[in-house]
Amino acid sequence: MNREISLLQLLEYFIVRQNYTQVQFLNNKEPQDDKWLINPERKFMIIHLTADSFKINTDNQYKIRSQANSLKNVIRKQGMTLDICLDSEPNDFISGDIVTVAIGENVPINSEILLEFPDLDKVLHSVDNPTDEAVRVTQSVNDSLKSRHKAEGKQKNEILKSEFKKALSKTFITCAVICVLIWIGITLIMHLWKFDEVPVSIVFGAYYKGFINYFNEWYRLLTSGFVHASFWHLFCNLWALFNVSRMVEDQFGYLKTMGILVISVIFANLCVYASQPNIVAVGLSGGICGLFGAYLVICWQKGLFKYPAFRRNIMSNLYINVLISLLPNVSWVAHVAGLVIGAFLALIMSAQTEKLLRTNCIICLTALLVIVGYMGYNNRKLDVIYGGTDVQVAQIFEKMGLDEIGARIRKGSAEYRN
């Protein structure tokens, strides 16, 4: 009996027909003729193949058990080990969770083993040319592994696609479509007509206190949330929205989630109007912070804050948002305002909120709106007027064939300056 060929035939049987995977120990101290296979889903989750005789193998039980236990620790699962040795006489030996059997050409095998591995007693057979048999077995194993890896890769891709689809919320899709279309429009005009991002963003609805005062364009409190002048700004906001919107939408549904986001955007820009000078602001971050505030309320009502790991995760997210809010050209006012209004709205909308708490939230929210409205009224005067920017906005409208709008902007800006 050619022991090397016999081991290869057994290896082919277990890998190709029984779906086992060959493993090697990192210390590489195992004899080359020893093969280890695993399949955590089978009764015999570990298989040891050796060219040693039955007597030698049973004398090495301590070493075999040690190696088998190492594999079990890696896969974190307990199960049986099948220890197969090559011998010309039938033999079997059971020691705890290790079953040792002798296999040879035309050697009978325990019926319980055959029940688990049909035709195992027919695997070993003589060959005329050992070299050709070795090549055939090697090719068969390689083809099987390639096919298995391909199938596993396809399965993983399908799982990832499924998980991604589950993670997509209607809120994210709606906002992403609007934001991307606006960003494409801004980018095209900037490159075609060589205008800076500020006037082009204003054309597409960016928050601009000047135009709100000149022409009462209060719609900019909302539309500015969907305007992003740079790809990086757009990507970061959409990524944050993707992560938080699914959780909030699962709790409140699409319409309420969109309501929280829209109201948070408007309130955040209203706070900017009440506290900031004449600036141009864009981005959905106020609305995203609103959804994050709503998410915090959901987690509080579900009792998740009692878990240290969750608290650490939330605190790390808050630290990151604080650092982002303190960066230049980032409105921390909008972020804080969105977070606060989102939390209030979630408390009011949630069915788990007690009636008294809901009533108090409505009162507080009303008072907050009155205060911000009063501050905005007192701060409506412009500290500076950007005549050059107004002219560029007018020029863009004129290039778009909207001469009447361009003329109105020129006239309104000049009248306000005078």
Phi, psi and omega in degrees: 000124176280105187295323180297315179293321179299318178298319179296321179295319176294319179299316178298318181300312185285327181280312186282315188263335183248002172064036174271163180237132179280140179231158176229147178277143184295328181289343175055033179267356179290142174302149182297333181279357178265130180237139178240133181231148177224149170204098186300345184270353183262161177302309172269091186285341178232135176234131177247123178249132179217150177275358180292158176285169182300317182296314180298320184293318179293332176289340182260024185300322182298316180294317180297317179297320180298316179293319179297319178295326177298317178294320179297324178294326180292313182272357175053050179207144180257145179184186183277154175240130176257118183254112185249126176238163182261126180204160181266355179241141179292140180196148172210156185208131180245126178226094182068240181263015178245125176249118180257130179227148175261134180232138176204170180297124181064026178261123179299146181240146178313133184298327179294324177292319179293330177296323179280324183231083181302144177066014178298328181286353180251005184289315184280131179206152181286151179227150180284324183234099182301326181296313179297322179295320178297318178296316181297314181296315180301316179295319179298316179295315180297317179297319179296317181294320178297316180296319180294315179298321178296316179294319179294320178297319179295319179296318179297319179297319179295321178295317179297318178297318179297316180294323179295318179296321178295325182285337179289127176255157176298325178299314180297314182299314180301309182293321182296317180299312181297312183297317182294317179298317179294318180298321178297316179299315179298314182297318180297314181294320179300319183279326183284316186250004173059041174263154176288165184291332185295304180296325179293320178297322178297320178300324183270007172109017179297154174295127178211109186301326180301310182289331175297319180283318181297310194240010181057042181274067183289346177299340180295339175298333178261311187297332181298334179296336183258007180257127176223124185275336182239152180296319182298317178297317179297314182298313182298316181292319180292325177295316178296319179295320179301319184288325188259333188292325181298317183293319180289320181293326176299329182273318188250346184089168186295311186295315180293323179294316176297324178298316178299316182295313182296313180296323179295319177299312181297313182295321179299316179289329176295321177294323176296317178300319184283339188238347186248158176287193182286096182234167172253129182228142178221163172116154184265009187297326177298318178290323178295318176297327176297316177294325178293322175298319177295322178297321177299320178296317179302314181294322178295316181291335178271358177076023183284341183290348179283350179266122183303319181298321179293317180299319179297319180296316179295317181295321179296321177295320179295319179300316180298317180294324177296316179297318178296320182294335181271357178291155177300146178065019175244128184274102177293334178299314181296321180296312181295317181298316179297317180300315183293312184292325177296319178295316178300314182297321179295319178296323180288321184279332188293136177287344181274352181283132178294152185301316182296317179295320179298316179299315179297323178295319178297318179296314180296319180294319177298315180297320180297318179296321178296317181296314180295320177298319179294317178296321179295321179297318180286339184251023185284342181289138180278132179282331179209150179242129182261084182298322180297319178295318180299320180294318179296321177298318178298319180297321180296316179297322180293321177294333178278359180086012180256066186296325181296319178294318178300316180294321179296321180293316179300314182293314182296319180294318180294318180296321181291324179292327181275000000 
